[in-house]
Amino acid sequence: MESRLGADKVRPGRDVLDRIAEIVPPGVNLSALEAGYAPAVVTENSLHRRSA
């Protein structure tokens, strides 16, 4: 458990975020349980990228 301390401070770079979006595009449901759920980070363009 202690090994996770500070994990909230990790910020992936644009290259990592772009690669993740290539593998699983924003808005894609990976599970039937997610069907119909559209979080703000997917529906609001201003939230697609974190500011530096």
C-alpha atoms as a printed R data frame, in Angstrom:
   type eleno elety resid chain resno       x      y       z
1  ATOM     1    CA   MET     A     1   0.000  0.000   0.000
2  ATOM     2    CA   GLU     A     2   2.789  2.450   0.820
3  ATOM     3    CA   SER     A     3   4.211  1.948  -2.671
4  ATOM     4    CA   ARG     A     4   1.190  3.838  -4.059
5  ATOM     5    CA   LEU     A     5   1.763  6.988  -2.041
6  ATOM     6    CA   GLY     A     6   2.432  9.848  -4.397
7  ATOM     7    CA   ALA     A     7   0.804  8.123  -7.378
8  ATOM     8    CA   ASP     A     8  -1.729 10.960  -7.582
9  ATOM     9    CA   LYS     A     9   1.139 13.275  -8.522
10 ATOM    10    CA   VAL     A    10   2.128 11.259 -11.612
11 ATOM    11    CA   ARG     A    11   1.216 13.042 -14.843
12 ATOM    12    CA   PRO     A    12   1.590 11.062 -18.077
13 ATOM    13    CA   GLY     A    13   3.004 12.973 -21.033
14 ATOM    14    CA   ARG     A    14   1.123 13.776 -24.218
15 ATOM    15    CA   ASP     A    15   2.779 10.846 -25.993
16 ATOM    16    CA   VAL     A    16   1.398  8.416 -23.416
17 ATOM    17    CA   LEU     A    17  -2.075  9.971 -23.491
18 ATOM    18    CA   ASP     A    18  -2.076  9.914 -27.303
19 ATOM    19    CA   ARG     A    19  -1.075  6.245 -27.324
20 ATOM    20    CA   ILE     A    20  -3.823  5.366 -24.839
21 ATOM    21    CA   ALA     A    21  -6.354  7.223 -27.043
22 ATOM    22    CA   GLU     A    22  -5.139  5.196 -30.050
23 ATOM    23    CA   ILE     A    23  -5.691  1.925 -28.200
24 ATOM    24    CA   VAL     A    24  -9.015  2.899 -26.587
25 ATOM    25    CA   PRO     A    25 -10.502  6.035 -28.182
26 ATOM    26    CA   PRO     A    26 -12.390  8.388 -25.816
27 ATOM    27    CA   GLY     A    27 -16.014  7.315 -25.494
28 ATOM    28    CA   VAL     A    28 -15.454  3.606 -26.175
29 ATOM    29    CA   ASN     A    29 -17.139  1.271 -23.693
30 ATOM    30    CA   LEU     A    30 -14.983 -1.635 -22.597
31 ATOM    31    CA   SER     A    31 -17.781 -3.331 -20.715
32 ATOM    32    CA   ALA     A    32 -21.543 -3.675 -21.087
33 ATOM    33    CA   LEU     A    33 -21.793 -2.161 -17.600
34 ATOM    34    CA   GLU     A    34 -20.472  1.118 -19.022
35 ATOM    35    CA   ALA     A    35 -23.069  1.317 -21.825
36 ATOM    36    CA   GLY     A    36 -24.845  4.655 -21.801
37 ATOM    37    CA   TYR     A    37 -22.396  6.274 -19.384
38 ATOM    38    CA   ALA     A    38 -20.648  9.326 -20.824
39 ATOM    39    CA   PRO     A    39 -18.417 11.104 -18.287
40 ATOM    40    CA   ALA     A    40 -17.680 14.807 -18.724
41 ATOM    41    CA   VAL     A    41 -14.076 14.063 -19.685
42 ATOM    42    CA   VAL     A    42 -15.438 12.396 -22.832
43 ATOM    43    CA   THR     A    43 -18.254 14.786 -23.665
44 ATOM    44    CA   GLU     A    44 -16.509 18.095 -22.897
45 ATOM    45    CA   ASN     A    45 -13.644 18.875 -25.287
46 ATOM    46    CA   SER     A    46 -12.005 21.231 -22.805
47 ATOM    47    CA   LEU     A    47 -11.355 18.280 -20.499
48 ATOM    48    CA   HIS     A    48  -9.702 15.970 -23.048
49 ATOM    49    CA   ARG     A    49  -6.197 17.116 -22.093
50 ATOM    50    CA   ARG     A    50  -4.774 18.122 -18.770
51 ATOM    51    CA   SER     A    51  -3.018 21.453 -18.666
52 ATOM    52    CA   ALA     A    52   0.760 21.344 -18.277
